[in-house]
Amino acid sequence: MKSVINSLYESTLANLKAKVDAEQLPVELTIVTVGDDPASKVYVRNKKRLFDALDLPCHHLTLDEATTTQMDLDKLAETTSHPILFQLPLPNGLEAPDLPSVIDVDGFGSETLGKLVLGSNIVLPCTVQAVIDIIAQHYGENGFAGRKVAVIGRSNIVGKPLAIELINRQCTVSSFNSRSDLVAVDWHQFDVVVVATGLHGTLQSDQFKQGQLVIDVGINRVNDKLVGDIKHVEGHLADAAITPVPGGVGRLTCLHVLGNAIKLIAARQ
């Protein structure tokens, strides 16, 4: 599965570069961080590398944790004309501003999500787009209609918008969350299972069968090792196509920050 992800990553990046070059798009991004969170530094570095690879400007604005207020963040959102994202988590109870859809590169804002419900959105939340790409790679761009998909997780970032996008694509969607009785479910009935609870061990690899596509969105640290939401049981690793952690959905998610910025700028041309 890792080779499939690598191939998808490289082909998507090449397509994005070709679009920028062909249309001479003036793409740029601002990333805002507050404080000195180590994980945020890694995420920002990875995003900047992608923009550097295409010779596109990516501005990183670091704000002081002790003095930054919600008003400061809201003012940044109001005065920015190009795509912007506020790197999560934010400290001290601060919240990412509810961005208008024309600059909402993360796809988290209420306007973007409202347009998703209506089927008129320009971008998807980056992780949702990554999941859609993996399914399309597996079944083809026209292979969504009628496909049985289980989505485990109800976050505004992944679970809810993913379920809506799959419905828009005429999938038969079953929604679960961490409070659902997951033991009682026959997971073999689904063509695709997406696990996005943020809890390692939500499901185990021996609960799936040959031929299923299993997408592990989670990233957790257990005994100083990065693992997904799915616990891999020895002897069952090859029983289903399970996306790797790390190096799976997360890698494509980062790529779609670039992809969404390009889509937003292209929509203005």
Secondary structure, 3 states (H helix, E strand, C coil): CHHHHHHHHHHHHHHHHHHHHHHCCCCCEEEEEECCCHHHHHHHHHHHHHHHHCCCCEEEEEECCCCCCHHHHHHHHHHCCCCEEECCCCCCCCCCCCCCCCCECCCCCHHHHHHHHHCCCCCCCHHHHHHHHHHHHHHCCCCCCCCEEEEECCCCCCHHHHHHHHHHCCCEEEEECCCCCHHHCCHHHCCEEEECCCCCCCEEHHHCCCCCEEEECCCEEECCEEECCEECCCCCCCCCEECCCCCCHHHHHHHHHHHHHHHHHHCCC
